[in-house]
Every structure is written in C-alpha cells, then in structure tokens.
Amino acid sequence: MHQAAQALAAGHPLIDIDLTVFVQFGLFLILFVASNKLLFQPYLALRERRKEGIEGARAEAERMGAQAEAKLADYEKQLAGARHRANEEGRKVRGEGIAHEKEVTDKARADAQKAIDDATSRMRAETDAARLQLLPQASTLAKQIATKLLGREVA
C-alpha cells in the first residue's frame, strides 16, 4: 500500500492505459466468441432440448392420462350396460320360471281335481250299483238278521 501511495504522490497513475488494453480487449472478444460458440450455445441448446423433452413427456403423460380416463369411462359404461342386460335377463328368467311354475302347478291341480272327480264319480257309480244289487236282498237280509237276534222267526 505504501508504494501505491508514493506512486500517487509522485504523479504516476495506478493503471497505465496503453496499447495492451486493446490487445486484452481483442483477446477478450476472441475468447467470448469462442466460448459462446463452443460452450454457451451448446449448453443452452442442450437445456432447450431437455426442456422440450420434459414438456413433451409431460404433454404425452397428460394425453395418456386423458386416454386412460376415457377408456376407463368407456369400460364402466360397458360394464353398466352388461349389468343392466344381466339384470334384465335375470328378470326374464325369473318371470319365465314363475310362469312355468304356475303352469305346472295349475296342471297338477287340474290333474288332481280330475282324479278326485273321477274317483268320486266311480265311487257313486259303484255305490249306486251296490245299492241296486243289495236293495232287493235287503228285506231278506233284514229278516235273517232279526231272526238271529231275536232267536225266533220274524214274519
């Protein structure tokens, strides 16, 4: 520091501006252009490509997400349609089952009623036939029973 103070006191400037300033400025410009061309521009281009790649991947991910959501919505719509068709088919089958059950029950009921009616008419016919056959013998049988019970002949 002491020398700088002496140099100022002696009237000499601290920095001499001479032709080397232009040489240094020229070297600076050459290094600036070379660095820009060989270092900074490739680095900036790499950053730009990386940014575009990231944005492209993000856009692709959003597109794929939207596509997946659309497919999921379509799948859920198809699944709801299939459930609806299955429910309709189940209702149809249950309705057919109920109708078949009613048909079978009605047929069985009709067959049972016919069998009962046939048995009743057969029983009446047999009863009437037996009555017609036994009616003429009724007085003879009554006399025989009365004779056996009373122990004597009844007239």
GROMACS elastic network, one bead per residue, 0.5 to 0.9 nm:
[ bonds ]
;  ai    aj funct       b0    kb
    1     4     6  0.52156   500
    1     5     6  0.63416   500
    1     6     6  0.87036   500
    2     5     6  0.52173   500
    2     6     6  0.63473   500
    2     7     6  0.87223   500
    3     7     6  0.60334   500
    3     8     6  0.85719   500
    4     8     6  0.62092   500
    4     9     6  0.84563   500
    4    14     6  0.70668   500
    5     8     6  0.52087   500
    5     9     6  0.61033   500
    5    10     6  0.85778   500
    6    10     6  0.59995   500
    6    11     6  0.86642   500
    6    12     6  0.88771   500
    7    10     6  0.50176   500
    7    11     6  0.63751   500
    7    12     6  0.53636   500
    7    13     6  0.70290   500
    7    14     6  0.71007   500
    8    11     6  0.51923   500
    8    12     6  0.56589   500
    8    13     6  0.63324   500
    8    14     6  0.70534   500
    9    12     6  0.75989   500
   10    13     6  0.88704   500
   12    15     6  0.86377   500
   12    16     6  0.85827   500
   13    16     6  0.63291   500
   17    20     6  0.76216   500
   17    21     6  0.64617   500
   18    21     6  0.60299   500
   18    22     6  0.79679   500
   19    22     6  0.55161   500
   19    23     6  0.67106   500
   19    24     6  0.88878   500
   20    24     6  0.60058   500
   20    25     6  0.84045   500
   21    24     6  0.50811   500
   21    25     6  0.60515   500
   21    26     6  0.85206   500
   22    26     6  0.60012   500
   22    27     6  0.84887   500
   23    26     6  0.50258   500
   23    27     6  0.61314   500
   23    28     6  0.84916   500
   24    27     6  0.50263   500
   24    28     6  0.60413   500
   24    29     6  0.86104   500
   25    29     6  0.62135   500
   25    30     6  0.86573   500
   26    29     6  0.50748   500
   26    30     6  0.61716   500
   26    31     6  0.85560   500
   27    30     6  0.50565   500
   27    31     6  0.60386   500
   27    32     6  0.83333   500
   28    31     6  0.51438   500
   28    32     6  0.58752   500
   28    33     6  0.85516   500
   29    33     6  0.60724   500
   29    34     6  0.84355   500
   30    33     6  0.52753   500
   30    34     6  0.60663   500
   30    35     6  0.84321   500
   31    34     6  0.50361   500
   31    35     6  0.57628   500
   31    36     6  0.81758   500
   32    35     6  0.51775   500
   32    36     6  0.58651   500
   32    37     6  0.84254   500
   33    36     6  0.50519   500
   33    37     6  0.60136   500
   33    38     6  0.84224   500
   34    37     6  0.51294   500
   34    38     6  0.58111   500
   34    39     6  0.77786   500
   35    38     6  0.51739   500
   35    39     6  0.50180   500
   35    40     6  0.62905   500
   35    41     6  0.84283   500
   36    39     6  0.55576   500
   36    41     6  0.57162   500
   36    42     6  0.84476   500
   37    40     6  0.65368   500
   37    41     6  0.56986   500
   37    42     6  0.74417   500
   38    41     6  0.67823   500
   38    42     6  0.66409   500
   38    43     6  0.88241   500
   39    42     6  0.57348   500
   39    43     6  0.61662   500
   39    44     6  0.87322   500
   40    43     6  0.50710   500
   40    44     6  0.60581   500
   40    45     6  0.85087   500
   41    44     6  0.50726   500
   41    45     6  0.59973   500
   41    46     6  0.84696   500
   42    46     6  0.60148   500
   42    47     6  0.85807   500
   43    46     6  0.50741   500
   43    47     6  0.62514   500
   43    48     6  0.86433   500
   44    47     6  0.50410   500
   44    48     6  0.61322   500
   44    49     6  0.86134   500
   45    48     6  0.50128   500
   45    49     6  0.61301   500
   45    50     6  0.85069   500
   46    49     6  0.51184   500
   46    50     6  0.60780   500
   46    51     6  0.85135   500
   47    50     6  0.50162   500
   47    51     6  0.60242   500
   47    52     6  0.85237   500
   48    52     6  0.60709   500
   48    53     6  0.84333   500
   49    52     6  0.50308   500
   49    53     6  0.59664   500
   49    54     6  0.85079   500
   50    54     6  0.60799   500
   50    55     6  0.84890   500
   51    54     6  0.51184   500
   51    55     6  0.60470   500
   51    56     6  0.83462   500
   52    55     6  0.50442   500
   52    56     6  0.57969   500
   52    57     6  0.83438   500
   53    57     6  0.59455   500
   53    58     6  0.83879   500
   54    57     6  0.50328   500
   54    58     6  0.59909   500
   54    59     6  0.84771   500
   55    59     6  0.60090   500
   55    60     6  0.84176   500
   56    59     6  0.50251   500
   56    60     6  0.59893   500
   56    61     6  0.84405   500
   57    61     6  0.59810   500
   57    62     6  0.85153   500
   58    62     6  0.61580   500
   58    63     6  0.85296   500
   59    62     6  0.50492   500
   59    63     6  0.60674   500
   59    64     6  0.84971   500
   60    64     6  0.59886   500
   60    65     6  0.83999   500
   61    64     6  0.50207   500
   61    65     6  0.59535   500
   61    66     6  0.85025   500
   62    66     6  0.60917   500
   62    67     6  0.84445   500
   63    66     6  0.51181   500
   63    67     6  0.60598   500
   63    68     6  0.85191   500
   64    68     6  0.59698   500
   64    69     6  0.84728   500
   65    68     6  0.50047   500
   65    69     6  0.61044   500
   65    70     6  0.85298   500
   66    69     6  0.50311   500
   66    70     6  0.61166   500
   66    71     6  0.85785   500
   67    70     6  0.50075   500
   67    71     6  0.61370   500
   67    72     6  0.85086   500
   68    71     6  0.50237   500
   68    72     6  0.60062   500
   68    73     6  0.84941   500
   69    73     6  0.60548   500
   69    74     6  0.84990   500
   70    73     6  0.50758   500
   70    74     6  0.61193   500
   70    75     6  0.85037   500
   71    75     6  0.59729   500
   71    76     6  0.84911   500
   72    76     6  0.60487   500
   72    77     6  0.84384   500
   73    76     6  0.50779   500
   73    77     6  0.60618   500
   73    78     6  0.85905   500
   74    78     6  0.61236   500
   74    79     6  0.84509   500
   75    78     6  0.50892   500
   75    79     6  0.59828   500
   75    80     6  0.85072   500
   76    80     6  0.60189   500
   76    81     6  0.84940   500
   77    80     6  0.51173   500
   77    81     6  0.62091   500
   77    82     6  0.86250   500
   78    82     6  0.60929   500
   78    83     6  0.85442   500
   79    83     6  0.60958   500
   79    84     6  0.85046   500
   80    83     6  0.50281   500
   80    84     6  0.60911   500
   80    85     6  0.85899   500
   81    84     6  0.50131   500
   81    85     6  0.61408   500
   81    86     6  0.85104   500
   82    85     6  0.50381   500
   82    86     6  0.60117   500
   82    87     6  0.84952   500
   83    87     6  0.60490   500
   83    88     6  0.84978   500
   84    87     6  0.50846   500
   84    88     6  0.61246   500
   84    89     6  0.85214   500
   85    88     6  0.50047   500
   85    89     6  0.60085   500
   85    90     6  0.84562   500
   86    90     6  0.60088   500
   86    91     6  0.85352   500
   87    91     6  0.61237   500
   87    92     6  0.84938   500
   88    91     6  0.50687   500
   88    92     6  0.60811   500
   88    93     6  0.85824   500
   89    93     6  0.60705   500
   89    94     6  0.84816   500
   90    93     6  0.50937   500
   90    94     6  0.60179   500
   90    95     6  0.84210   500
   91    94     6  0.50509   500
   91    95     6  0.59885   500
   91    96     6  0.84949   500
   92    95     6  0.50379   500
   92    96     6  0.61108   500
   92    97     6  0.84859   500
   93    97     6  0.59799   500
   93    98     6  0.85169   500
   94    98     6  0.60595   500
   94    99     6  0.84860   500
   95    98     6  0.50915   500
   95    99     6  0.60899   500
   95   100     6  0.84808   500
   96    99     6  0.50120   500
   96   100     6  0.59782   500
   96   101     6  0.83960   500
   97   100     6  0.50300   500
   97   101     6  0.59274   500
   97   102     6  0.84597   500
   98   102     6  0.60647   500
   98   103     6  0.84811   500
   99   102     6  0.50887   500
   99   103     6  0.60690   500
   99   104     6  0.85852   500
  100   104     6  0.60473   500
  100   105     6  0.83810   500
  101   104     6  0.51566   500
  101   105     6  0.59362   500
  101   106     6  0.83965   500
  102   105     6  0.50170   500
  102   106     6  0.58764   500
  102   107     6  0.83709   500
  103   106     6  0.51604   500
  103   107     6  0.60455   500
  103   108     6  0.85014   500
  104   107     6  0.50691   500
  104   108     6  0.60167   500
  104   109     6  0.84292   500
  105   108     6  0.50551   500
  105   109     6  0.59529   500
  105   110     6  0.84390   500
  106   110     6  0.59819   500
  106   111     6  0.84550   500
  107   110     6  0.50060   500
  107   111     6  0.60089   500
  107   112     6  0.84622   500
  108   111     6  0.50008   500
  108   112     6  0.60031   500
  108   113     6  0.84580   500
  109   112     6  0.50722   500
  109   113     6  0.60498   500
  109   114     6  0.84813   500
  110   113     6  0.50617   500
  110   114     6  0.60208   500
  110   115     6  0.85055   500
  111   114     6  0.50193   500
  111   115     6  0.60870   500
  111   116     6  0.85556   500
  112   115     6  0.50143   500
  112   116     6  0.61087   500
  112   117     6  0.85054   500
  113   117     6  0.59989   500
  113   118     6  0.84307   500
  114   118     6  0.59419   500
  114   119     6  0.84257   500
  115   118     6  0.50222   500
  115   119     6  0.60205   500
  115   120     6  0.84418   500
  116   119     6  0.50710   500
  116   120     6  0.59834   500
  116   121     6  0.85122   500
  117   120     6  0.50185   500
  117   121     6  0.60623   500
  117   122     6  0.84261   500
  118   121     6  0.51884   500
  118   122     6  0.59870   500
  118   123     6  0.84223   500
  119   122     6  0.50181   500
  119   123     6  0.59423   500
  119   124     6  0.85099   500
  120   123     6  0.50285   500
  120   124     6  0.61223   500
  120   125     6  0.85143   500
  121   124     6  0.50289   500
  121   125     6  0.60284   500
  121   126     6  0.84883   500
  122   125     6  0.50084   500
  122   126     6  0.60318   500
  122   127     6  0.83629   500
  123   126     6  0.50707   500
  123   127     6  0.58811   500
  123   128     6  0.84142   500
  124   128     6  0.59340   500
  124   129     6  0.83878   500
  125   128     6  0.51103   500
  125   129     6  0.60426   500
  125   130     6  0.84904   500
  126   130     6  0.59695   500
  126   131     6  0.83934   500
  127   130     6  0.50822   500
  127   131     6  0.59825   500
  127   132     6  0.85056   500
  128   132     6  0.60604   500
  128   133     6  0.84761   500
  129   132     6  0.51050   500
  129   133     6  0.60932   500
  129   134     6  0.85093   500
  130   134     6  0.58673   500
  130   135     6  0.81824   500
  131   134     6  0.51225   500
  131   135     6  0.55537   500
  131   136     6  0.88717   500
  132   135     6  0.53842   500
  132   136     6  0.73764   500
  133   136     6  0.66683   500
  133   137     6  0.75341   500
  134   137     6  0.51352   500
  134   138     6  0.58749   500
  135   138     6  0.50014   500
  135   139     6  0.78125   500
  136   139     6  0.69491   500
  136   140     6  0.80088   500
  137   140     6  0.53004   500
  137   141     6  0.60878   500
  137   142     6  0.85214   500
  138   141     6  0.51321   500
  138   142     6  0.59769   500
  138   143     6  0.86149   500
  139   143     6  0.62337   500
  139   144     6  0.86933   500
  140   143     6  0.52297   500
  140   144     6  0.63483   500
  140   145     6  0.87482   500
  141   144     6  0.50708   500
  141   145     6  0.61287   500
  141   146     6  0.85139   500
  142   145     6  0.51720   500
  142   146     6  0.60405   500
  142   147     6  0.84816   500
  143   146     6  0.51068   500
  143   147     6  0.60045   500
  143   148     6  0.85695   500
  143   153     6  0.81104   500
  143   154     6  0.63506   500
  143   155     6  0.76941   500
  144   147     6  0.51071   500
  144   148     6  0.62385   500
  144   149     6  0.86262   500
  144   153     6  0.84803   500
  144   154     6  0.83798   500
  145   148     6  0.51867   500
  145   149     6  0.61385   500
  145   150     6  0.85123   500
  146   149     6  0.50702   500
  146   150     6  0.58549   500
  146   151     6  0.79477   500
  146   152     6  0.82630   500
  146   153     6  0.80156   500
  146   154     6  0.68798   500
  147   150     6  0.52455   500
  147   151     6  0.53979   500
  147   152     6  0.52296   500
  147   153     6  0.51354   500
  147   154     6  0.59071   500
  148   151     6  0.51137   500
  148   152     6  0.71898   500
  148   153     6  0.83766   500
  149   152     6  0.81427   500
  150   153     6  0.78537   500
  150   154     6  0.83885   500
